[in-house]
Amino acid sequence: MNAIMHCGYFDRSACRSCTLMGTSYEAQLSAKSDHAQSLLTAWPDAVWLEPMASRPDGFRNKAKMVVGGTSDNPTLGILDASRRGVDLTQCGILSPGLRSAFSPISAFISLARLAPYDVPNRSGELKYVLLTESPDGELMLRFVLRSSEALGRMRKNLSSLLADLPRLSVVTANLLPEHKAVLEGEEEIALGGAETLAMRLGEVVLHLRPASFFQTNTEIAIGLYTQAKHWIDEVSAQSVWDLYCGIGGFALHVAAPGRRVHGVEVSAPAVASARLSASQAGIDNVSFAVGDATALAAVETPDAIIVNPPRRGLGERLCATLEASGVPTIIYSSCNAVTLAQDIAAMPAYEPQRIRLFDMFPQTDHYETMVLLKRRKGAVPAANNT
C-alpha cells in the first residue's frame, strides 16, 4: 500500500494536525517500524511480526470538534492562532459517517440558538461537539456547554435533530463551566436516546458510555484484541488479569470457557459498561472491579496479565509488582514506545518474545505496540518492597 493522502486543509495551512500528510503510507509505516525497533534494540532476540496497517483515510471513529463562529453560522473544527473557529467538517481522516452528520448538527446549533463559546472574550455557551460512530453506523453525540442555560432550548428542538439524523443513539450535554484547556467536565446530562453506544466488534459487543475511552480506529482496535486473544490462547492461560481494562475490550475478547478473567479499571462508568457487556453476552466467568491498577496487590498468581496503560506507562510501582509476581506471561499494549521500553527494562525477569506494531493513527507519528513478554527461566519472584 503506497497511497498518498492529500488534504486541502493541510495544503493551505488551515490545519497541520496530521504531520505526515502528503507522505506515502508505505513510508509512514516503515518509519514507525524503524522508530519502534530503535527504542527496543535492548532485546534483539524478540521476533517482530508484520505491522498491522490501517486504511490511510476515513479511519477515525470519533471527532472532537471545537465550536466557533456564530449560532447562525457555526464552525466545527479547531481554533486558529487568534482563537477563532476554523471549520474542518470535511476532514478526510474522519469516517464518512461522521462527516455526513455535521450538517444536521450545525443546523441544530442554529435552531436551538446555541452561542459558540468565544475564547478571547469568555462568552457564549457551546464549547465542543464530540461525536463517536459505532461499527454499525450509530452515533453518540455530546455537546460540551459552559452552563445549563441552553438545556431547555436543546430539549425543545431535539426532535428536529433526531429526525434529521436518525442514526443518533446517544445524545448528552456535558457541563464544563471552567475556562481551561480541558475537553469535558464532570457532569453529564442525558438528552435523548440510550445510555450507551453499542460497539459491535465481531462476536463481542462493547457498551460505550459518554465519558468512557475507546480506541480511535475501530479496525485496528479489533486487531489489537484479536492479537491478545491469540497469544492468551497460545499459552493456554486459565486465569487472566486485564489491568487498565477500560470498558472491557481485552477482557471480553480473551474470555473463553474454563478461563477466569478479571479486569481492573479506575473509572467506575467504564467498569459499569464492561459489566453490562459481559451480562448481555452471557459471559459469567469474567469479573470487573473499580480500582487503581498501579496499586495492585497480588493475592494469587494468574497465568497471564494484560496491561494497557496510558501514555505515561506502568510506572515504577506497578513494574515492581509485576516483576515480583511470578506471572508467566505479560501482554503489554502500549501507545507510547518510549515508556514501553522503560517499563520492560524495569522488569528484567521478563523477556520480549514477539512484538507487533499497530498503526492506530495514520498521517501522524503515533502508533500502538503490543509485546508478548515471557518470564525468564529460573527467574525467582522477589519480595515487592515498594
Protein Blocks (a to p, Z undefined) as FASTA:
>chain_A
ZZdcddfklmnomackbmmgoiafklmmmmmmmmmmmmmmmmmmbccdddddddfbhkbf
bdcdddehjfklccddbddfkopacdfklcfkbcfklmmmmmmmmmmmmmnopacddfkl
ogajblbdcddddfkopacdddddfblmlmmmmmmmmmmmmmmmmmbmbdcddddfbgcd
dfbdfbdcdfbdcfbdcddehjbccdddfkbccdfblmlmmmmmmmmmmmmmmnopabdc
dehklnolmmmmmgcehiacddddfblklmmmmmmmmmmnopakbccddddfklpccfbd
cfbdcddddfkonojmlmmmmmmnopabdcdddfbfklmmmmmmmmmmbccfbdcdddfb
ghiabdcddddddddehiacdddfZZ
